[in-house]
């Protein structure tokens, strides 16, 4: 779990050289997913995801001070594997700015609740998965957001190493990264939920890159 006060924090992911998947998580504290699925388990999800997948939490940040972020919500501390301890906070103003920036930079539009954008180890907005987490819960496709997070973590651990999202694809174009990932993540969810998934409502394989 990584703070993402700006989109640039996410775009810097490609320079990490750690081959981890990239997830942009839009789950503000005023949503059910943020309040119940993220905040109480920030430390757990950070340890669980490890080096295999990075969840960039939009609107969240570390070492913030009220003088600069007057609307900040103090969320406690996270201890990282290198021993570093970072106090986390959330700002609705910073979150709104992140959403605006992402909408200007891509064709993606915020659902208003909790969204997750899954990309490869090298960020490619042309081939990504967009999950509407709230719709999945409401329709019974998953019982809680933790089921989706765990499935993504398990997939990221099992996938073979790749330098690029498209290295996961068949060169003949049979399967792209997002298609392969969508099927793999679905297979890792509880079986009763699998039959309820509706592509295009609960998740979509999208090209959200702006045309050049």
Residue, then its C-alpha position, 0 to 999 in steps of 0.5 A: x500500500x503506497x500513498x498517492x497524493x498525485x498522479x505523478x506518484x503512480x506514474x513513477x511506478x515504472x521507474x521502480x524496477x521491481x516488476x510489481x503490478x500497479x493498482x490505482x485504488x480510489x477508495x476514499x474514507x467516506x466510502x464503505x470500501x475505504x472505511x471498512x476495507x482499507x483503513x482498518x487493514x492498511x498495515x496488513x494489506x501492505x505486508x500482504x501485497x509485498x513486492x508483487x503488487x503496489x496499491x496506490x491509494x488516491x488521496x492518501x499521503x504520509x508525513x502530512x501536517x495540518x498546516x498544509x492539509x487542513x482537512x486531513x484525517x489522521x489514519x495512524x502509522x504503517x511500518x514498512x519492511x525496511x523498518x520505516x514507519x510512515x504516519x498516513x492521512x487522507x484528504x478529500x481535497x487531495x483526493x478530488x485533485x487526484x480524480x481531476x488529474x486522472x480524468x484529464x490524463x485518461x478517458x476514465x471517469x470516476x464512479x463516485x464510489x470505490x474504483x480500482x484500476x489494475x495495470x501491468x508492471x509498466x503502466x499502460x493505460x491502453x490495456x487495463x482492468x477497471x473494477x467497480x468495487x461497490x457494484x460488485x458488493x451490491x450485486x453479490x459478486x463478492x461479499x467484501x472488497x477484501x476478496x478482490x484484493x486477496x485475489x489480485x495479490x494471489x495472482x500477482x504472486x503466481x504470475x511469471x516475471x515480465x518486464x512489460x504488461x504486454x509480455x504476458x500476451x501471446x504475440x499473435x494477440x490471442x490474449x492481452x494483459x487485461x484479458x488474461x488478468x481478468x480471467x486469472x483474478x476471477x478464478x481465484x475468487x470464491x466459486x459462488x461469486x464467479x457465476x455472478x460476475x458481469x463483464x462491463x458492469x463489475x469490471x471492464x477491460x479498457x483502453x483509457x489512454x487519450x488519443x495522441 
